[in-house]
Amino acid sequence: MDTPAMEFPDPLGFSATAIERVERLIAEVGNAELKLRIYVSGGGCSGFQYGFAFEENANEDDIRIRRGAVTLLVDPVSLQYLAGADVDFEDSLEGARFVIHNPNATSTCGCGSSFTV
């Protein structure tokens, strides 16, 4: 008897605007193997800061989230801080940037790139 596949909610939301931007950046570089890593590290004016990097290879313990042609990578430690967050891309007078709306953050800095839990 086959066991039905279990479905889990996505640990991280990623807007259509953000996906389109990542697809465009990957196309500009011309390397379809690139994946977008989203991570949290210590630092910034609020204690933790968000980071983004393109990488060709995933680590064995990375959580992989697929959105269209885009693969997002999140390490397990960063996922503890990012679970339930939504990633968006904004292009405004302040500049073009990825923005994370994180329900786990108790406060954020003015630039939105660092936070406190």
Secondary structure as the mmCIF struct_conf table of DSSP 4:
data_model
#
loop_
_struct_conf.conf_type_id
_struct_conf.id
_struct_conf.beg_label_comp_id
_struct_conf.beg_label_asym_id
_struct_conf.beg_label_seq_id
_struct_conf.end_label_comp_id
_struct_conf.end_label_asym_id
_struct_conf.end_label_seq_id
HELX_LH_PP_P HELX_LH_PP_P1 ASP A 2 MET A 6
BEND BEND1 PRO A 11 LEU A 12
STRN STRN1 GLY A 13 PHE A 14
HELX_RH_AL_P HELX_RH_AL_P1 ALA A 16 VAL A 29
TURN_TY1_P TURN_TY1_P1 GLY A 30 GLY A 30
TURN_TY1_P TURN_TY1_P2 ALA A 32 GLU A 33
STRN STRN2 LYS A 35 GLY A 42
BEND BEND2 GLY A 44 GLY A 44
TURN_TY1_P TURN_TY1_P3 CYS A 45 SER A 46
BEND BEND3 GLY A 47 GLY A 47
STRN STRN3 PHE A 48 GLU A 55
BEND BEND4 GLU A 56 GLU A 56
TURN_TY1_P TURN_TY1_P4 GLU A 60 ASP A 61
STRN STRN4 ILE A 63 ARG A 67
TURN_TY1_P TURN_TY1_P5 GLY A 68 ALA A 69
STRN STRN5 VAL A 70 VAL A 74
HELX_RH_AL_P HELX_RH_AL_P2 PRO A 76 LEU A 82
TURN_TY1_P TURN_TY1_P6 ALA A 83 GLY A 84
STRN STRN6 ASP A 86 SER A 92
TURN_TY1_P TURN_TY1_P7 LEU A 93 GLU A 94
STRN STRN7 GLY A 95 HIS A 101
TURN_TY1_P TURN_TY1_P8 PRO A 103 ASN A 104
BEND BEND5 THR A 106 THR A 106
STRN STRN8 SER A 107 THR A 108
TURN_TY1_P TURN_TY1_P9 GLY A 110 CYS A 111
BEND BEND6 GLY A 112 SER A 113
STRN STRN9 SER A 114 THR A 116
#
